[in-house]
Amino acid sequence: MYGHCILIETGGSYNMWAFYEPREDIETINQALEAVANPAERADLANARGMARLQEDPSIILRKIPAEWRRIWAVNPIEDRFLMADYYSDPPPALFLAALILDDLLYLLILVAAPLGLLVVRRHPLAWLFVLWIATFCAATLVTHAEGRYRHFLFLALIPLAACVYRPSPQPLSHLGRGVGVRAVSILALLLALLPGLRYYPWDWASSGVVRSLYRAYGDHLLARAEYDAAEDAYRNALAANPTPDGWIALGDLQHQVGDNAAALDSYQQAHKLRPPYVGASVAWGSLLRDLGQNEAARTAFLGRYLDLQHLVDWSDRIRPSPPTTQIDLGNGLDYGWVGGVYPAETQGDTTLRWTHGHARLRLRSSTTGPVILRLRLAAPRPDGQPVLMRICADATCHSVSIGGAWQTLQILLPAAPRSPIELRSPIFTAPDGRELGVMLDWVGL
């Protein structure tokens, strides 16, 4: 299929070009490679460019070694370390503190013990297979590219070696024989790995994160006890230790809860200024502006800067849903937090709408205590022109209705106002752009 065998995966070829001091910038390199559809030909292009640059200046390899060695062993606090819903989100305090203990500290203990473990089991044949694996991996990464996540391949050998030291009754290191050479190699390996790990550890990031997490956790505790002034002091101390968008949002939420909307708006704006692309700040800021009737300002705030609109819809539905409302005009720029399971807004003439994924959620309420009427304007156009059978569920009550391709308004009597989001479930079809589409929604209301 590709024309010939790819001996090294295409990422290795990319590294040859992108990380050997290329004359092109990364964007140019990516565009050039994306233009080649065949992976084998793409790898050949990257290899050729990398080798050409290396032939111009062979000393590149020597300059790479110290930096790549540091990357192998140093802890790098990248945004996706905690797998949060957004790169700019703070990990919960307990998660951050646990990570320092169960991740960073445990890594340090493994790093210290593994070379000593080699002394314990140096006469075992498998021990030298571990050494060969570590040496081969390090050599390969030093001449290509290293990242902290690549350490998982080293842990295959480091963890068993470290376990030989931490086991309940390890062989005393003072009685391991006269292998001075082995001891010297083990100590050298320990120093070469440990010193970069300690020297380049993000101490400021860890210490400020610890203080922030402790104050945030304490502030959350005080807020749960309705000690608002003390909670605000704790949140401000967290911001002083480590200003983050979520820190400002937590403070803004508290201020909004006690009725100080002006201060809350300022806090949400501070969160947005700190990280303009952060969807959490845009949703918090836009939601409050909408609640205050400042609709145009709310639309601008919701859109933020460089936001992925699908991420905006999903975040406002799953992470920060809004309290239910009586009427939703889908796609008008103000429906975030009230709808879920939908795609970014579209227009048809003067009509704003959203397609569902096939399972949409609508947050609606009514001030009445008795039966209510649910009204929806929707359509379900299909390539084959056939109508679609859709189920509309409010709490435990579901209704099945047939929806055609033309716009229509439905009125459904519900026994009471729904206590949970109304669900729209419909078959889907795959559009030419790859989306799986259910039905089109214009507006809904009770």
C-alpha positions as CSV (number, residue, x, y, z in Angstrom):
1,M,0.0,0.0,0.0
2,Y,2.8,2.4,0.9
3,G,5.3,1.3,-1.7
4,H,8.0,0.1,0.7
5,C,8.6,-0.8,4.3
6,I,8.9,1.9,7.0
7,L,11.7,0.7,9.2
8,I,11.2,3.4,11.8
9,E,7.8,4.8,12.6
10,T,7.0,8.1,10.9
11,G,7.4,10.0,14.2
12,G,11.1,9.1,14.1
13,S,11.4,10.6,10.7
14,Y,9.6,13.7,11.8
15,N,12.0,14.1,14.7
16,M,15.0,13.9,12.3
17,W,13.8,17.0,10.5
18,A,12.0,19.0,13.2
19,F,14.5,18.6,16.0
20,Y,17.9,18.8,14.1
21,E,18.1,22.5,14.1
22,P,16.1,22.9,10.9
23,R,16.2,26.1,8.9
24,E,12.5,26.0,8.5
25,D,10.0,26.8,11.3
26,I,7.7,24.0,12.7
27,E,4.7,25.3,10.8
28,T,6.5,25.1,7.5
29,I,7.7,21.6,8.3
30,N,4.2,20.5,9.2
31,Q,2.6,22.0,6.1
32,A,5.2,20.3,3.9
33,L,4.6,16.9,5.5
34,E,0.8,17.2,5.5
35,A,1.0,17.8,1.7
36,V,2.4,14.2,1.2
37,A,-0.4,11.7,1.5
38,N,1.7,8.5,1.5
39,P,3.2,7.8,4.9
40,A,6.3,6.1,3.4
41,E,7.0,9.0,1.1
42,R,6.4,11.5,4.0
43,A,8.9,9.6,6.1
44,D,11.4,9.6,3.2
45,L,11.0,13.4,2.8
46,A,11.5,14.0,6.5
47,N,14.6,11.7,6.7
48,A,16.1,13.4,3.6
49,R,15.7,16.9,5.0
50,G,17.1,15.9,8.4
51,M,20.1,14.0,7.0
52,A,20.8,17.0,4.7
53,R,20.9,19.3,7.7
54,L,23.1,16.9,9.6
55,Q,25.6,16.7,6.8
56,E,25.8,20.4,6.8
57,D,26.6,20.5,10.5
58,P,27.4,17.1,12.1
59,S,28.0,18.8,15.5
60,I,24.3,19.1,15.9
61,I,24.3,15.7,17.4
62,L,26.7,16.7,20.1
63,R,24.7,19.8,20.9
64,K,21.5,17.8,21.2
65,I,22.8,15.2,23.7
66,P,22.7,17.4,26.9
67,A,19.3,18.8,26.1
68,E,17.8,15.4,25.2
69,W,19.4,13.8,28.3
70,R,17.7,16.4,30.5
71,R,14.4,15.8,28.8
72,I,14.6,12.1,29.5
73,W,14.9,12.5,33.3
74,A,13.4,15.9,34.1
75,V,9.7,16.3,35.2
76,N,7.9,18.6,32.7
77,P,4.7,20.2,34.0
78,I,2.9,20.2,30.7
79,E,-0.8,21.2,30.5
80,D,-2.1,17.7,29.7
81,R,-0.4,16.0,32.6
82,F,-3.6,15.8,34.6
83,L,-5.9,15.1,31.7
84,M,-8.3,17.9,32.6
85,A,-11.2,18.9,30.4
86,D,-9.2,21.9,29.2
87,Y,-5.4,22.6,29.2
88,Y,-5.9,25.7,31.3
89,S,-8.0,24.0,34.0
90,D,-6.5,23.6,37.5
91,P,-6.4,20.1,38.8
92,P,-8.5,19.6,41.9
93,P,-6.4,20.3,45.1
94,A,-6.4,16.6,46.2
95,L,-5.4,15.5,42.7
96,F,-2.5,17.9,42.5
97,L,-1.2,17.0,46.0
98,A,-1.6,13.3,45.3
99,A,0.3,13.6,42.0
100,L,3.3,15.2,43.7
101,I,3.4,12.2,46.1
102,L,2.3,9.3,44.0
103,D,3.9,10.5,40.8
104,D,6.9,12.8,41.3
105,L,8.1,11.4,44.7
106,L,7.5,7.9,43.6
107,Y,9.5,8.6,40.5
108,L,12.4,9.9,42.6
109,L,12.3,6.8,44.8
110,I,12.5,4.6,41.7
111,L,15.3,6.7,40.2
112,V,17.4,6.5,43.3
113,A,16.8,2.7,43.9
114,A,17.1,1.4,40.3
115,P,20.9,1.7,40.1
116,L,21.3,0.2,43.5
117,G,18.9,-2.6,42.5
118,L,21.4,-3.5,39.7
119,L,24.0,-4.1,42.4
120,V,21.6,-6.4,44.2
121,V,20.8,-8.6,41.2
122,R,23.9,-8.0,39.1
123,R,24.6,-11.8,38.8
124,H,21.1,-12.5,37.5
125,P,21.0,-12.8,33.6
126,L,17.9,-10.6,33.4
127,A,19.6,-7.8,35.1
128,W,21.8,-7.1,32.1
129,L,18.9,-7.4,29.7
130,F,17.4,-4.5,31.7
131,V,20.7,-2.6,31.4
132,L,20.8,-3.3,27.6
133,W,17.2,-2.1,27.3
134,I,17.9,1.2,29.2
135,A,21.1,1.9,27.2
136,T,19.5,1.2,23.9
137,F,16.5,3.4,24.6
138,C,18.6,6.3,25.9
139,A,20.9,6.1,22.9
140,A,18.0,6.2,20.5
141,T,16.3,9.1,22.1
142,L,19.6,11.1,22.5
143,V,20.0,11.1,18.7
144,T,16.3,11.7,17.9
145,H,14.1,13.4,20.4
146,A,13.2,12.8,24.1
147,E,10.1,13.7,26.1
148,G,9.2,13.1,29.6
149,R,6.4,10.7,28.6
150,Y,9.0,8.4,27.0
151,R,10.1,7.5,30.5
152,H,7.3,4.9,30.5
153,F,9.6,2.7,28.4
154,L,12.4,3.1,30.9
155,F,10.0,2.2,33.8
156,L,9.8,-1.3,32.3
157,A,13.3,-1.8,33.6
158,L,13.7,0.8,36.4
159,I,10.7,-0.4,38.4
160,P,11.8,-4.1,38.7
161,L,15.3,-3.0,39.6
162,A,14.0,-0.6,42.2
163,A,11.8,-3.3,43.7
164,C,14.9,-5.3,44.5
165,V,15.9,-2.6,46.9
166,Y,12.5,-1.9,48.4
167,R,11.5,-5.5,48.9
168,P,10.9,-6.5,52.6
169,S,14.3,-8.3,52.9
170,P,16.7,-7.0,50.3
171,Q,20.3,-8.2,50.2
172,P,22.4,-5.7,52.1
173,L,24.4,-3.5,49.8
174,S,27.4,-3.9,51.9
175,H,27.6,-7.6,51.2
176,L,27.4,-7.6,47.5
177,G,30.9,-8.7,46.8
178,R,33.8,-7.0,45.2
179,G,32.4,-5.8,42.0
180,V,34.0,-2.4,42.2
181,G,33.4,-1.8,38.4
182,V,29.7,-2.6,38.7
183,R,29.4,-0.3,41.7
184,A,31.1,2.5,39.9
185,V,28.8,2.1,36.9
186,S,25.7,2.0,39.1
187,I,26.7,5.1,41.0
188,L,27.5,7.0,37.8
189,A,24.1,6.0,36.4
190,L,22.4,7.2,39.5
191,L,24.2,10.6,39.4
192,L,23.6,11.1,35.6
193,A,19.9,10.4,36.0
194,L,19.3,12.0,39.4
195,L,21.1,15.2,39.0
196,P,19.2,16.4,35.9
197,G,16.0,15.2,37.5
198,L,16.6,17.4,40.6
199,R,18.3,20.3,38.8
200,Y,15.5,20.8,36.3
201,Y,12.6,19.8,38.5
202,P,10.0,22.6,38.4
203,W,10.3,23.5,42.0
204,D,8.5,26.9,41.7
205,W,5.6,25.2,39.9
206,A,5.3,22.5,42.6
207,S,5.6,24.8,45.6
208,S,3.2,27.4,44.3
209,G,0.8,24.7,43.3
210,V,0.9,23.2,46.7
211,V,0.1,26.5,48.4
212,R,-2.6,27.3,45.8
213,S,-4.2,23.8,46.3
214,L,-4.2,24.1,50.1
215,Y,-5.8,27.5,50.1
216,R,-8.3,26.5,47.4
217,A,-9.3,23.4,49.4
218,Y,-9.6,25.5,52.6
219,G,-11.7,28.1,50.7
220,D,-14.0,25.4,49.4
221,H,-14.4,24.1,52.9
222,L,-15.3,27.5,54.2
223,L,-17.7,28.2,51.4
224,A,-19.6,25.0,52.1
225,R,-20.0,26.3,55.7
226,A,-21.2,29.7,54.4
227,E,-18.2,31.5,55.9
228,Y,-18.0,33.8,52.9
229,D,-15.5,36.4,54.1
230,A,-13.1,33.8,55.3
231,A,-13.6,31.8,52.0
232,E,-12.8,34.9,50.0
233,D,-9.6,35.5,51.9
234,A,-8.6,31.9,51.2
235,Y,-9.3,32.2,47.5
236,R,-7.3,35.5,47.4
237,N,-4.4,33.8,49.1
238,A,-4.5,31.0,46.5
239,L,-4.4,33.6,43.8
240,A,-1.5,35.4,45.5
241,A,0.4,32.1,45.5
242,N,-0.4,31.1,42.0
243,P,-2.8,33.2,39.9
244,T,-4.8,30.9,37.5
245,P,-8.0,31.4,35.6
246,D,-9.8,28.8,37.8
247,G,-8.7,30.7,40.9
248,W,-10.3,33.9,39.6
249,I,-13.4,31.9,38.6
250,A,-13.7,30.4,42.0
251,L,-13.5,33.9,43.5
252,G,-16.1,35.2,41.0
253,D,-18.5,32.3,41.8
254,L,-18.3,33.2,45.5
255,Q,-18.9,36.9,44.8
256,H,-21.9,36.1,42.6
257,Q,-23.3,33.8,45.2
258,V,-23.3,36.6,47.8
259,G,-24.8,39.0,45.3
260,D,-21.8,41.1,44.4
261,N,-22.2,40.8,40.6
262,A,-19.9,43.8,39.8
263,A,-17.0,42.1,41.7
264,A,-17.9,38.7,40.1
265,L,-17.7,40.2,36.6
266,D,-14.3,41.7,37.4
267,S,-13.0,38.4,38.6
268,Y,-14.3,36.6,35.5
269,Q,-12.7,39.3,33.3
270,Q,-9.4,38.7,35.2
271,A,-9.6,35.0,34.4
272,H,-10.2,35.8,30.7
273,K,-7.3,38.3,30.6
274,L,-5.0,35.7,32.2
275,R,-5.8,33.0,29.6
276,P,-7.9,34.4,26.7
277,P,-8.3,31.0,25.0
278,Y,-9.7,29.4,28.2
279,V,-13.2,28.3,27.6
280,G,-14.0,28.1,31.3
281,A,-13.5,31.9,31.7
282,S,-15.6,32.7,28.6
283,V,-18.5,30.6,29.9
284,A,-18.4,32.0,33.4
285,W,-18.2,35.6,32.1
286,G,-20.8,35.2,29.4
287,S,-23.3,33.4,31.6
288,L,-23.3,36.2,34.2
289,L,-23.5,38.9,31.5
290,R,-26.5,37.1,30.0
291,D,-28.2,36.8,33.5
292,L,-27.7,40.6,33.9
293,G,-29.4,41.2,30.5
294,Q,-26.3,42.4,28.7
295,N,-26.9,40.2,25.8
296,E,-24.5,41.6,23.2
297,A,-21.6,41.7,25.7
298,A,-22.5,38.1,26.7
299,R,-22.3,37.0,23.1
300,T,-18.8,38.5,22.8
301,A,-17.7,37.0,26.1
302,F,-19.0,33.5,25.2
303,L,-17.0,33.5,22.0
304,G,-13.8,34.4,23.8
305,R,-10.7,34.2,21.7
306,Y,-9.6,31.3,19.5
307,L,-12.2,29.0,21.0
308,D,-13.3,25.8,19.4
309,L,-17.1,26.2,19.2
310,Q,-17.8,22.6,19.8
311,H,-15.7,22.6,22.9
312,L,-17.6,25.7,24.0
313,V,-20.9,23.9,23.6
314,D,-19.7,20.8,25.4
315,W,-18.0,22.6,28.2
316,S,-21.1,24.8,29.0
317,D,-23.2,21.6,29.0
318,R,-21.1,19.2,31.0
319,I,-18.8,21.3,33.1
320,R,-20.8,24.5,33.8
321,P,-24.4,24.0,33.0
322,S,-26.7,27.0,33.5
323,P,-29.9,27.0,35.7
324,P,-32.9,26.0,33.6
325,T,-34.8,28.7,31.7
326,T,-38.3,29.0,30.2
327,Q,-37.3,29.6,26.6
328,I,-34.2,28.7,24.5
329,D,-33.5,30.2,21.1
330,L,-30.9,27.8,19.8
331,G,-28.0,29.2,17.9
332,N,-28.6,32.8,18.9
333,G,-25.3,33.0,20.8
334,L,-26.9,33.0,24.3
335,D,-28.0,29.3,24.6
336,Y,-24.7,28.0,26.1
337,G,-25.3,26.0,29.3
338,W,-28.9,25.3,28.4
339,V,-28.3,22.9,25.6
340,G,-26.2,19.8,25.2
341,G,-25.6,17.1,22.6
342,V,-25.7,19.6,19.8
343,Y,-23.3,21.0,17.2
344,P,-22.2,24.6,16.7
345,A,-24.8,27.1,15.5
346,E,-25.9,27.5,11.9
347,T,-28.2,29.8,10.1
348,Q,-30.8,29.2,7.4
349,G,-31.9,32.6,6.2
350,D,-33.0,34.5,9.3
351,T,-33.3,31.3,11.4
352,T,-30.5,30.3,13.8
353,L,-30.4,26.6,14.6
354,R,-28.4,23.7,15.9
355,W,-28.2,20.1,14.7
356,T,-28.4,17.5,17.5
357,H,-26.0,14.5,17.7
358,G,-29.0,12.2,18.0
359,H,-29.3,12.7,21.8
360,A,-29.8,16.3,22.8
361,R,-30.5,17.8,26.3
362,L,-32.5,20.9,27.0
363,R,-32.6,22.7,30.4
364,L,-36.1,24.1,30.8
365,R,-38.2,25.1,33.8
366,S,-41.6,26.5,34.5
367,S,-43.0,28.5,37.4
368,T,-46.2,26.5,37.4
369,T,-46.8,23.5,39.5
370,G,-49.3,21.6,37.4
371,P,-49.2,20.3,33.8
372,V,-47.2,22.4,31.3
373,I,-46.9,22.5,27.5
374,L,-43.6,21.8,25.8
375,R,-43.3,23.7,22.5
376,L,-40.5,23.0,20.0
377,R,-39.8,24.2,16.4
378,L,-37.7,21.6,14.7
379,A,-37.1,19.7,11.4
380,A,-35.4,16.4,10.4
381,P,-34.4,16.6,6.7
382,R,-32.9,13.4,5.4
383,P,-31.1,12.6,2.1
384,D,-33.9,10.0,1.3
385,G,-36.7,12.4,2.3
386,Q,-38.2,10.0,4.8
387,P,-39.6,11.2,8.1
388,V,-37.8,10.4,11.4
389,L,-39.3,8.9,14.5
390,M,-38.1,10.8,17.5
391,R,-38.6,10.3,21.3
392,I,-39.0,13.3,23.6
393,C,-38.5,12.4,27.2
394,A,-39.1,14.6,30.3
395,D,-38.3,12.8,33.5
396,A,-40.1,9.5,33.3
397,T,-42.5,10.5,30.5
398,C,-41.6,9.9,26.9
399,H,-43.5,10.7,23.7
400,S,-42.8,9.4,20.2
401,V,-43.4,11.8,17.3
402,S,-42.7,11.6,13.5
403,I,-40.7,14.6,12.2
404,G,-40.4,15.4,8.5
405,G,-37.9,17.5,6.6
406,A,-39.9,20.8,6.8
407,W,-40.0,23.0,9.8
408,Q,-42.8,22.2,12.2
409,T,-43.9,23.3,15.7
410,L,-44.8,20.6,18.2
411,Q,-46.8,21.0,21.4
412,I,-46.6,18.3,24.0
413,L,-48.5,18.2,27.3
414,L,-46.3,17.3,30.2
415,P,-47.8,16.2,33.6
416,A,-45.5,18.6,35.4
417,A,-42.5,20.9,34.8
418,P,-39.4,18.6,34.3
419,R,-36.9,18.3,37.1
420,S,-34.1,17.2,34.9
421,P,-33.0,18.1,31.3
422,I,-35.5,17.2,28.5
423,E,-34.0,14.6,26.2
424,L,-34.5,14.4,22.4
425,R,-33.5,11.0,21.0
426,S,-33.5,10.4,17.2
427,P,-31.9,8.3,14.5
428,I,-28.8,9.9,12.9
429,F,-27.3,10.0,9.4
430,T,-23.8,10.8,8.3
431,A,-23.5,14.1,6.5
432,P,-20.9,14.7,3.8
433,D,-18.7,16.6,6.2
434,G,-18.6,13.5,8.5
435,R,-20.9,14.8,11.2
436,E,-23.6,12.4,12.6
437,L,-26.8,14.5,12.5
438,G,-30.1,14.0,14.3
439,V,-32.6,16.8,14.0
440,M,-32.5,20.6,13.6
441,L,-33.7,22.7,16.5
442,D,-34.8,26.4,16.2
443,W,-36.3,27.1,19.6
444,V,-37.9,25.3,22.5
445,G,-39.9,26.6,25.5
446,L,-42.4,25.8,28.3
